[in-house]
Amino acid sequence: ARSRKLSLVLVLAMLMTMFAGLGTASAATGYSASHVPLVEAGPNANLGAIIVSFDNLPKADDPNGFIVKLPASFKLANNSFGTAAGAGPVYLVDISAGVIKGENVAVYAKYILGTNQATITVYNNHSTVVPELKFAIDLKNITVPDGAPEDINASIIAQPGSVFSDGIVQVAKTTDSGAVTALAGDAITVTGSGSADPVVINFRENKKEALGNFTLKLPKGFSWDTNTTIVYEMSTMNVYFTPVAGTDSRTVKFTRNAGMETPGIWKFQGKVEVDESVAEFGDIEVAIGGSSNVSPSSVVIGKYADYGIEIEVDDPETEVLAGRNEQTVSTFAFKELLSGSLLNDRTIYVELPSGVRWHRDYDPKTDTYAAGDPGPWLKKTGGLDNTTIQILPNDPDTLKLVIKKSGTSKGKLELKDAKVQVAGDFTGDITAKIWGNAGISEEIVIGTVVAPISVTADVVDVKIGLQKQAAGNIVITETKAEAIESHVYGVSNPVPLVVELPFAVTWGNIPTVKVIEGDIELGTVSVNKQELNIPIKNSSSKASKIEISDVTYTVDRTVPEGDMVAEFKGAAIVQSNFTNRNYVVEEVLANCVTPAPGETIGSGEFRIGSNIYYEGGVAKVMDVAPYIKSDRTYVPMRYLGEILGAEVVWDDAARTVTLT
């Protein structure tokens, strides 16, 4: 299937190359803003420039254009488009300097002073189509009215017959909402002894003097130390805010005592102390109060934590196929809540359930495993950079990590792209047990195993001791595309899918095997006693179904009554090597029953001296004739056995015949 997919891609690529350039050229308009500034009501506001992109601008006798319209009561100035336009009141301005891409293209803006809209006209002075056009329309010195909307949008209205399309672009926003923006600095870790690093909260004014009196309040169990400060940007001095003493140590207050001509960025710094009898572990959220309009109204400044390890699993539902090697499980990690939570030379074991083991390279020719190096799986950060990892030599179910400290910073051990081998009959969650003297005892799910196929069968009764009995159809369904493989390392192609009947039951004939859904390709089917061999020539690109019909079974007289269970195996679906676990599905194909007492197994007629005999009333020919000798009648054992439904075996060395 892979080779056919590759051929199809190459053919499509050739066709696309052959037909490139034919047909009508497409055109597309895109509108965006250079930026979205914060503006206040009043004159001389600079809005974001409108960026216009257009593919394949045609050569036309008439120019193309559109109208740029600002919200009601906004007013354009005589230099709103970057170049003074003259005496007015109608202005025509050449704004071709804003063309970013597009050779020989001219752009003009025409508008009436004091209105909120302008007509933009684009001229293609080139002799052919301009493949890519991009230009900017400045919006400067705009009068913003009181009560302007929070989001200031420019509407684009295409003129009749224009190649440009309609659109809307946000070019500014007002500062009425969230006059001050609060931004927390790097998250800190607080322990029972307080915070080693200071809390940092930045306040950005979106208009001048927007940050007035304000408070910062910690949760219960936490308090500010006495050295809290707020400074202007990178300055080490502050003459604009004064801390206010209070009885509540959870809250720090600042009053503003001086103004500035421009908006500023202010940095608050302070350390946190902890009352361990009251404080709760988890995020520390500071509430922002006071008379200033600050958004958001609270920020998370860090986490209150104790010594411990947190285990993270990215995707516990990562899907893995049964019977396969090198199956990638979910990424998982061990995180120190505080530096020193993992002690030097302590161990962490990650033990997989029975039927799953960590991947080591297996050589089917020698039936041996390499030692395996899981080193590339382990990503180490912080003070755990020297930690080692290995698969236990005598226990491939278990990974061993030995903690080796390289520093004092908080560390993390992440296992990424770790691979496992899965027994053929294992399905369900891969639940890993975490243990060792590092103090961790936990179970995590790092993937879920599904069988590569499912099987359904039309179950009918078959009689013990009879040959070539007709039975029901069998359908094999792939779980997903390529779940049944056609190329397996160390196995000659085509790779077999095998249906193995239980002991003393054999296939009575070679059944009909065909693909009834999907595109998997099969080879020539064969039978060897208990085994039906279905060669896989090419795996599927779409999940497929295989039907087995015209089925007959020969059931030995030693077979017990009850379910006749077959195993579905073979290298096409099982490549892992687990003792007695080399099949992916067991399915009941028939129900074995004992013939009723007196029930006729078969009927036949032999005539002395004639090589013609009758089986069930049908005349057949033998190579010898029955005869009488010494008052005894002799008939050929082979033909008698066939009438009785028995298997006849001739042992030439012992000169004996056996009927079973």
Legacy VTK file of the C-alpha trace (Angstrom):
# vtk DataFile Version 3.0
C-alpha trace
ASCII
DATASET POLYDATA
POINTS 660 float
0.000 0.000 0.000
2.873 2.360 0.732
4.310 1.991 -2.759
0.927 2.660 -4.341
0.447 5.768 -2.186
3.836 7.098 -3.234
3.037 6.480 -6.907
-0.237 8.350 -6.569
1.490 11.357 -4.989
4.042 11.451 -7.806
1.343 11.258 -10.480
-0.622 14.075 -8.840
2.528 16.177 -8.605
3.193 15.649 -12.360
-0.387 16.589 -13.247
-0.241 19.742 -11.128
2.995 20.735 -12.891
1.539 20.068 -16.347
-1.557 22.166 -15.746
-0.010 24.980 -13.712
-0.892 28.334 -15.206
-4.041 27.155 -16.973
-7.453 28.579 -16.101
-8.414 31.865 -14.487
-6.040 33.445 -12.022
-7.496 33.677 -8.538
-7.698 36.923 -6.587
-7.836 37.339 -2.814
-8.035 40.425 -0.598
-6.692 40.547 2.947
-7.049 43.379 5.464
-5.107 43.692 8.728
-3.737 46.388 11.039
-0.105 47.267 11.671
-0.966 47.386 15.404
-3.912 48.191 17.697
-2.912 51.149 19.898
-4.719 52.456 22.953
-6.183 55.928 22.324
-8.065 58.560 24.319
-10.863 60.893 23.338
-9.569 64.068 21.693
-7.634 65.212 18.621
-4.346 63.951 17.181
-4.848 60.254 17.897
-2.715 57.914 15.772
-4.593 54.755 14.905
-3.046 51.593 13.494
-2.353 51.609 9.741
-4.560 49.439 7.518
-2.490 46.842 5.617
-4.096 45.784 2.311
-2.940 42.601 0.546
-4.190 41.552 -2.896
-3.140 38.693 -5.195
-3.162 39.103 -8.986
-4.240 42.745 -9.395
-5.516 42.915 -12.986
-4.482 45.419 -15.630
-7.656 47.474 -16.090
-8.618 50.609 -18.034
-10.504 51.852 -14.960
-8.925 51.948 -11.507
-10.206 49.860 -8.590
-11.105 51.282 -5.225
-12.903 51.108 -1.919
-14.041 53.365 0.930
-12.384 53.383 4.377
-14.930 54.428 6.984
-14.267 55.082 10.683
-17.016 54.993 13.371
-19.473 57.899 13.630
-18.157 61.249 14.924
-14.511 60.358 14.194
-12.854 63.109 12.118
-10.034 63.071 9.586
-7.414 65.888 9.622
-5.653 67.439 6.646
-2.606 65.211 7.280
-4.368 62.030 8.394
-2.813 60.031 5.520
0.725 61.101 6.210
1.133 63.906 3.665
-0.327 67.445 3.969
-3.107 67.657 1.425
-3.296 71.360 0.626
-6.061 73.934 1.228
-9.119 71.641 1.121
-11.939 71.159 1.944
-11.658 68.245 -0.549
-8.255 66.619 -0.354
-6.582 64.276 -2.851
-3.422 62.715 -1.447
-0.888 60.477 -3.168
-0.207 57.684 -0.657
1.838 55.500 -3.029
4.735 55.752 -0.596
2.825 53.174 1.455
3.152 50.507 -1.267
5.179 47.631 0.193
4.920 45.213 -2.759
3.665 45.905 -6.276
5.679 47.449 -9.091
4.176 50.462 -10.906
1.117 50.685 -8.656
-0.189 54.096 -7.532
-2.575 54.633 -4.576
-4.572 57.825 -3.804
-6.817 58.893 -0.919
-9.641 61.395 -1.458
-11.691 62.812 1.433
-13.418 65.875 2.883
-11.824 67.502 5.909
-13.682 66.737 9.154
-15.524 63.675 7.876
-14.986 60.041 8.948
-14.354 58.394 5.556
-12.046 58.467 2.535
-12.055 56.895 -0.927
-8.951 54.850 -1.763
-8.188 54.394 -5.481
-5.591 51.934 -6.826
-4.038 52.259 -10.296
-2.164 49.399 -11.960
0.268 51.176 -14.288
1.981 47.942 -15.194
1.396 46.270 -18.564
0.357 42.953 -16.994
-1.193 41.508 -13.857
0.562 42.417 -10.609
0.942 39.034 -8.866
1.275 40.412 -5.333
0.160 43.798 -4.032
0.595 45.051 -0.484
0.243 48.619 0.772
-0.397 50.546 4.011
-2.978 53.280 4.666
-1.956 55.552 7.561
-4.628 56.872 9.957
-2.940 59.720 11.827
-4.099 62.770 13.766
-7.654 61.465 14.020
-10.165 63.152 16.317
-11.657 60.509 18.669
-15.047 61.533 20.130
-16.145 61.120 23.737
-17.935 57.796 24.236
-16.031 56.093 21.421
-16.448 52.278 21.352
-13.867 50.160 23.160
-12.936 48.429 19.876
-12.398 50.976 17.083
-12.989 49.323 13.709
-12.469 50.658 10.197
-15.028 49.412 7.668
-13.871 48.621 4.107
-16.636 49.125 1.516
-15.779 48.018 -2.024
-16.930 50.280 -4.872
-19.202 48.793 -7.573
-17.219 46.663 -10.023
-14.061 46.823 -7.897
-11.861 43.763 -7.523
-11.464 44.546 -3.817
-13.829 42.999 -1.267
-15.594 44.335 1.823
-13.974 43.965 5.232
-13.545 45.203 8.801
-10.240 45.913 10.592
-9.706 46.856 14.244
-7.317 49.836 14.198
-7.393 50.985 17.852
-9.084 50.592 21.197
-10.025 53.075 23.901
-8.637 53.108 27.446
-11.987 53.340 29.238
-11.814 49.633 30.124
-8.757 48.520 32.083
-6.916 51.845 32.402
-4.098 49.897 34.137
-2.905 46.409 33.234
-1.415 44.207 35.968
1.208 41.629 34.957
2.729 39.163 37.424
6.482 38.551 37.216
8.147 35.127 37.376
6.215 32.755 39.625
7.885 32.194 42.990
7.838 29.196 45.317
6.935 29.887 48.936
7.838 27.433 51.709
7.162 27.402 55.426
10.027 29.849 55.893
8.561 32.331 53.419
9.732 33.393 49.966
13.418 33.493 49.145
12.703 35.485 45.980
10.630 38.677 45.930
7.151 38.879 44.444
7.101 41.101 41.335
3.930 42.696 39.919
4.178 45.167 37.017
1.521 47.827 36.456
1.276 49.327 32.960
-0.662 52.588 32.660
-2.712 52.788 29.474
-3.131 56.532 29.973
-1.248 58.983 32.100
-1.748 58.911 35.862
-4.197 55.977 35.526
-2.563 54.225 38.489
-3.710 55.983 41.610
-4.225 54.654 45.124
-4.241 50.844 45.232
-3.977 47.841 47.567
-2.476 44.351 47.238
-4.035 41.703 49.510
-2.654 38.201 50.129
-4.754 35.116 51.048
-5.186 33.983 54.658
-2.000 32.640 56.203
0.290 34.938 54.213
1.641 38.433 54.984
3.936 41.012 53.405
7.253 41.794 55.012
8.018 45.418 55.852
10.250 46.151 52.844
7.687 46.335 50.044
8.404 48.947 47.345
7.035 50.284 44.082
9.353 52.002 41.592
9.025 53.625 38.161
10.237 51.312 35.407
13.980 50.591 35.872
14.563 53.436 38.350
15.660 52.554 41.895
13.935 55.595 43.375
10.302 56.387 43.859
8.826 59.773 44.640
5.374 59.092 43.202
3.916 56.514 45.646
3.965 56.323 49.428
3.343 53.082 51.360
0.618 53.444 54.020
0.979 51.658 57.345
-1.898 49.489 58.467
-2.852 46.839 60.990
-3.577 44.157 58.386
-0.271 42.539 57.414
-1.964 40.717 54.526
-2.568 44.038 52.748
-0.113 46.618 51.482
-1.423 50.087 50.537
0.070 52.765 48.291
-1.099 56.344 47.701
-0.023 58.426 44.726
1.500 61.792 45.545
2.849 63.032 42.199
1.832 62.990 38.538
3.632 62.391 35.240
3.155 63.729 31.728
3.100 60.289 30.080
1.817 56.807 30.995
4.347 54.729 32.915
5.219 51.165 33.916
5.521 50.582 37.654
7.145 47.606 39.375
6.007 46.403 42.808
8.396 44.207 44.819
7.864 42.489 48.133
8.590 39.274 50.019
5.981 36.978 51.553
5.891 35.446 55.034
3.847 32.349 55.967
1.769 31.250 58.938
1.995 27.476 58.445
-0.950 26.796 60.764
-3.325 28.735 58.484
-1.868 28.912 54.957
-3.127 26.400 52.366
-0.908 24.733 49.786
-1.420 25.736 46.157
-1.502 28.918 44.085
-1.067 32.248 45.871
-3.462 34.802 44.370
-3.074 38.506 45.176
-6.251 40.639 45.031
-5.807 44.169 43.609
-8.062 46.840 45.101
-8.276 50.587 45.540
-9.550 53.434 43.385
-7.572 52.557 40.221
-9.222 50.728 37.321
-6.822 47.732 37.163
-7.305 44.677 34.994
-7.194 41.862 35.931
-8.387 42.370 39.487
-6.102 39.621 40.800
-2.851 37.896 39.790
-1.222 34.590 40.780
2.265 35.335 42.067
3.434 31.778 42.741
2.766 28.599 44.719
2.937 27.596 48.367
4.461 24.133 48.432
5.990 21.518 50.667
8.711 19.019 49.769
7.295 16.400 47.438
7.118 15.012 43.915
4.390 15.688 41.372
3.894 13.155 38.564
2.488 14.451 35.283
1.152 12.305 32.407
0.546 14.115 29.103
-1.973 11.731 27.500
-3.048 8.601 29.408
-5.179 7.598 26.396
-2.191 7.255 24.027
-3.142 4.302 21.802
-0.794 1.317 21.517
-1.273 -1.864 19.426
-1.112 -5.302 21.012
1.558 -7.666 19.711
3.967 -4.934 18.624
7.461 -3.733 19.483
8.617 -0.102 19.718
5.214 1.299 20.670
5.476 4.875 22.013
3.655 5.574 25.275
2.644 8.927 26.735
5.232 11.391 27.968
5.364 11.470 31.780
7.471 13.413 34.259
8.590 13.644 37.879
8.662 17.255 39.158
10.178 18.444 42.416
7.754 20.734 44.246
10.770 22.179 46.033
14.461 21.807 45.374
15.747 18.894 47.451
12.535 16.860 47.225
14.576 14.180 45.440
17.677 13.199 47.386
20.993 12.162 45.889
21.439 8.421 45.097
17.779 7.634 45.780
15.997 5.389 43.244
12.741 5.515 41.293
11.439 2.324 39.665
8.808 2.386 36.896
7.330 -1.121 36.623
5.020 -2.131 33.768
2.217 -4.706 34.066
2.622 -8.325 32.949
2.423 -8.459 29.169
4.183 -5.112 28.660
7.917 -4.425 28.907
10.294 -1.624 28.049
11.595 -1.925 24.501
14.934 -3.553 23.817
16.090 -4.442 20.309
15.208 -8.069 19.559
16.975 -10.201 16.925
14.578 -12.949 15.733
17.434 -14.775 13.994
19.263 -15.366 17.275
16.256 -15.036 19.609
18.190 -12.579 21.773
17.670 -9.073 23.162
20.160 -6.236 23.240
20.707 -4.576 26.602
18.707 -1.520 25.557
19.576 2.117 26.179
16.667 4.219 27.448
18.988 7.221 27.888
17.517 9.231 24.965
14.073 8.959 26.568
15.090 10.907 29.682
15.053 14.733 29.587
16.671 16.223 32.714
16.349 19.826 33.877
17.212 21.843 36.955
19.416 20.279 39.589
18.848 16.691 38.375
21.073 16.802 35.278
23.245 13.838 36.328
20.411 11.367 36.984
20.926 7.942 35.339
18.406 5.540 33.793
18.488 1.872 32.755
16.224 -1.080 31.925
16.884 -3.783 34.519
18.826 -6.562 32.714
16.890 -9.422 34.300
13.565 -7.610 34.521
12.697 -5.762 31.285
9.355 -4.736 32.806
11.164 -2.217 35.028
13.036 1.052 34.497
15.440 2.236 37.186
16.319 5.907 37.725
19.107 6.851 40.145
18.957 10.452 41.330
22.220 12.346 40.832
22.113 15.965 41.939
23.982 18.554 39.883
22.806 21.723 41.611
20.365 23.250 44.068
17.624 24.374 41.650
14.257 22.626 41.479
14.439 19.780 38.950
12.314 17.753 36.576
12.776 14.284 35.046
10.723 13.789 31.876
10.428 10.530 29.940
9.551 11.401 26.355
9.143 8.985 23.398
9.632 5.980 25.707
8.877 2.735 23.860
7.381 -0.563 24.993
6.790 -4.089 23.695
3.295 -5.530 24.140
2.187 -9.169 24.300
-0.263 -10.273 21.618
-3.110 -10.966 24.039
-2.711 -7.829 26.218
-5.410 -5.147 25.970
-6.500 -2.276 28.205
-4.659 0.366 30.237
-0.886 0.275 30.665
-0.779 1.004 34.393
2.771 1.631 35.568
3.672 1.155 39.222
6.059 3.807 40.630
8.100 2.799 43.659
11.583 2.987 45.194
13.393 4.637 48.080
12.906 8.154 46.655
9.626 8.167 48.558
7.205 7.763 45.640
4.463 5.121 45.691
1.904 5.670 42.969
0.301 4.173 39.860
-0.083 6.047 36.561
-1.665 5.169 33.210
0.705 5.872 30.305
-1.301 4.378 27.436
-4.071 2.035 26.411
-3.606 -1.120 24.306
-6.034 -2.183 21.590
-5.957 -5.381 19.523
-4.994 -4.837 15.861
-8.001 -6.899 14.742
-11.410 -8.066 15.915
-13.113 -11.285 14.772
-16.710 -12.392 14.351
-17.889 -15.889 13.352
-21.175 -17.569 12.444
-21.098 -20.347 15.064
-22.711 -23.658 14.094
-22.664 -27.166 15.582
-20.040 -29.611 14.286
-20.058 -33.309 15.213
-17.185 -35.005 16.927
-15.580 -37.716 14.824
-16.736 -36.463 11.403
-14.718 -35.087 8.484
-15.140 -31.990 6.328
-18.190 -30.566 8.067
-19.562 -27.302 6.706
-19.264 -24.362 9.133
-20.029 -20.640 9.324
-18.196 -17.665 7.829
-15.454 -15.751 9.692
-14.816 -11.990 9.351
-11.530 -10.353 10.431
-11.750 -6.543 10.895
-8.743 -4.227 11.218
-8.787 -1.786 14.138
-7.193 0.854 11.913
-5.263 1.158 8.646
-2.014 -0.857 8.573
-2.926 -2.706 11.770
-2.229 -5.867 9.734
1.340 -5.427 8.491
2.926 -6.616 5.252
6.590 -5.896 6.031
8.206 -7.102 9.255
11.920 -7.138 10.000
13.320 -10.684 9.966
10.230 -12.201 8.293
10.169 -13.033 4.593
7.487 -11.373 2.506
4.557 -11.929 2.243
3.998 -11.855 6.003
1.478 -14.422 7.297
-1.781 -13.908 9.158
-2.593 -17.292 10.717
-5.860 -18.785 11.964
-4.961 -21.806 14.137
-7.626 -24.345 15.115
-7.452 -26.224 18.449
-5.664 -29.558 18.823
-7.247 -32.463 16.888
-9.320 -30.138 14.668
-8.095 -29.528 11.117
-9.266 -27.551 8.117
-11.304 -29.849 5.865
-10.432 -27.861 2.750
-8.834 -24.603 1.638
-11.587 -22.027 2.293
-12.359 -18.965 0.197
-10.608 -15.860 1.595
-11.320 -12.405 0.174
-11.222 -8.699 1.076
-14.767 -7.342 1.475
-13.850 -3.819 2.636
-10.746 -1.625 2.368
-7.659 -2.111 0.223
-5.433 -4.662 1.959
-3.861 -7.082 -0.572
-3.677 -10.845 0.034
-1.533 -13.606 -1.426
-2.426 -17.253 -2.132
-4.044 -18.914 0.877
-2.813 -22.323 2.101
-3.745 -24.881 4.770
-1.447 -27.025 6.929
-3.547 -29.245 9.204
-4.632 -26.854 12.003
-3.321 -23.665 10.393
-4.895 -21.455 7.752
-2.153 -19.211 6.345
-3.258 -15.881 4.805
-0.256 -14.063 3.242
-0.366 -10.233 3.409
1.137 -8.773 0.219
0.424 -5.082 0.967
-0.971 -3.460 4.096
-3.998 -1.188 3.928
-4.386 2.564 3.647
-7.959 2.184 4.908
-9.050 -0.172 7.692
-10.061 -3.404 5.927
-12.204 -6.500 6.411
-11.292 -10.061 5.372
-13.979 -12.729 4.981
-13.323 -16.482 5.228
-16.125 -18.560 3.666
-16.759 -22.106 2.349
-15.340 -23.358 5.637
-15.192 -27.062 6.604
-13.664 -28.716 9.676
-12.538 -32.263 10.405
-13.118 -32.960 14.091
-11.273 -35.860 15.682
-13.194 -38.209 17.982
-10.874 -37.099 20.858
-12.114 -33.489 20.742
-14.207 -32.596 23.809
-17.692 -31.178 23.590
-18.118 -27.402 23.761
-16.612 -24.297 22.189
-14.099 -24.747 19.385
-11.754 -21.797 19.968
-9.266 -20.643 17.348
-6.266 -18.360 17.829
-5.492 -15.513 15.407
-1.752 -14.989 15.194
1.159 -14.691 12.773
3.834 -12.063 12.164
1.340 -9.801 10.357
-0.263 -9.025 13.729
2.199 -10.292 16.366
5.891 -9.347 16.335
6.616 -9.230 20.060
8.084 -12.304 21.729
6.217 -13.271 24.910
6.053 -16.924 25.960
2.600 -18.460 25.254
1.204 -15.020 24.370
1.713 -15.028 20.594
-1.907 -14.491 19.515
-4.056 -11.355 19.597
-7.571 -12.788 19.518
-9.260 -16.031 20.573
-12.640 -16.589 18.954
-15.262 -19.364 19.082
-15.741 -20.641 15.527
-18.050 -23.636 16.180
-19.706 -25.748 18.868
-18.514 -29.354 19.079
-21.297 -31.884 19.800
-21.500 -35.695 20.062
-23.645 -37.481 17.419
-26.962 -38.770 18.840
-27.136 -42.502 19.726
-28.032 -44.549 16.667
-27.393 -41.625 14.383
-26.173 -42.754 10.970
-22.659 -41.512 10.401
-22.551 -42.738 6.818
-24.055 -45.428 4.572
-22.494 -47.476 1.806
-22.778 -50.683 -0.180
-20.033 -53.017 -1.425
-20.600 -55.897 -3.860
-18.336 -58.961 -3.924
-16.174 -59.049 -7.057
-17.200 -55.539 -8.219
-15.054 -52.409 -8.080
-18.235 -50.323 -8.062
-19.416 -49.265 -4.582
-22.154 -46.916 -3.325
-21.724 -44.094 -0.780
-25.018 -42.613 0.322
-26.630 -44.126 -2.768
-24.042 -42.624 -5.149
-22.038 -45.062 -7.309
-18.261 -44.667 -7.116
-15.258 -46.627 -8.449
-12.563 -48.409 -6.381
-9.183 -49.631 -7.563
-9.855 -53.118 -6.070
-12.954 -55.297 -5.539
-14.267 -56.895 -2.291
-13.854 -60.672 -1.991
-14.623 -63.636 0.320
-11.873 -65.851 1.730
-12.235 -68.585 4.344
-15.793 -67.484 5.028
-14.653 -63.904 5.710
-15.536 -60.847 3.620
-12.734 -58.394 2.839
-13.363 -54.764 1.740
-10.822 -51.926 1.066
-10.186 -50.029 4.335
-9.690 -46.670 2.581
-13.161 -46.648 1.051
-14.835 -48.039 4.176
-13.167 -45.284 6.201
-14.426 -42.582 3.841
-18.006 -43.873 4.198
-17.660 -43.799 8.005
-16.154 -40.293 7.943
-12.879 -41.546 9.418
-9.312 -40.671 8.524
-7.374 -43.614 7.095
-3.577 -43.687 7.672
-1.269 -46.296 6.136
2.007 -47.046 7.932
4.197 -48.644 5.293
6.973 -49.600 7.697
4.610 -51.378 10.093
2.327 -52.570 7.291
-0.742 -51.386 9.265
-3.848 -49.304 8.581
-5.307 -46.988 11.214
-8.846 -45.568 11.166
-9.563 -42.555 13.373
LINES 1 661
660 0 1 2 3 4 5 6 7 8 9 10 11 12 13 14 15 16 17 18 19 20 21 22 23 24 25 26 27 28 29 30 31 32 33 34 35 36 37 38 39 40 41 42 43 44 45 46 47 48 49 50 51 52 53 54 55 56 57 58 59 60 61 62 63 64 65 66 67 68 69 70 71 72 73 74 75 76 77 78 79 80 81 82 83 84 85 86 87 88 89 90 91 92 93 94 95 96 97 98 99 100 101 102 103 104 105 106 107 108 109 110 111 112 113 114 115 116 117 118 119 120 121 122 123 124 125 126 127 128 129 130 131 132 133 134 135 136 137 138 139 140 141 142 143 144 145 146 147 148 149 150 151 152 153 154 155 156 157 158 159 160 161 162 163 164 165 166 167 168 169 170 171 172 173 174 175 176 177 178 179 180 181 182 183 184 185 186 187 188 189 190 191 192 193 194 195 196 197 198 199 200 201 202 203 204 205 206 207 208 209 210 211 212 213 214 215 216 217 218 219 220 221 222 223 224 225 226 227 228 229 230 231 232 233 234 235 236 237 238 239 240 241 242 243 244 245 246 247 248 249 250 251 252 253 254 255 256 257 258 259 260 261 262 263 264 265 266 267 268 269 270 271 272 273 274 275 276 277 278 279 280 281 282 283 284 285 286 287 288 289 290 291 292 293 294 295 296 297 298 299 300 301 302 303 304 305 306 307 308 309 310 311 312 313 314 315 316 317 318 319 320 321 322 323 324 325 326 327 328 329 330 331 332 333 334 335 336 337 338 339 340 341 342 343 344 345 346 347 348 349 350 351 352 353 354 355 356 357 358 359 360 361 362 363 364 365 366 367 368 369 370 371 372 373 374 375 376 377 378 379 380 381 382 383 384 385 386 387 388 389 390 391 392 393 394 395 396 397 398 399 400 401 402 403 404 405 406 407 408 409 410 411 412 413 414 415 416 417 418 419 420 421 422 423 424 425 426 427 428 429 430 431 432 433 434 435 436 437 438 439 440 441 442 443 444 445 446 447 448 449 450 451 452 453 454 455 456 457 458 459 460 461 462 463 464 465 466 467 468 469 470 471 472 473 474 475 476 477 478 479 480 481 482 483 484 485 486 487 488 489 490 491 492 493 494 495 496 497 498 499 500 501 502 503 504 505 506 507 508 509 510 511 512 513 514 515 516 517 518 519 520 521 522 523 524 525 526 527 528 529 530 531 532 533 534 535 536 537 538 539 540 541 542 543 544 545 546 547 548 549 550 551 552 553 554 555 556 557 558 559 560 561 562 563 564 565 566 567 568 569 570 571 572 573 574 575 576 577 578 579 580 581 582 583 584 585 586 587 588 589 590 591 592 593 594 595 596 597 598 599 600 601 602 603 604 605 606 607 608 609 610 611 612 613 614 615 616 617 618 619 620 621 622 623 624 625 626 627 628 629 630 631 632 633 634 635 636 637 638 639 640 641 642 643 644 645 646 647 648 649 650 651 652 653 654 655 656 657 658 659
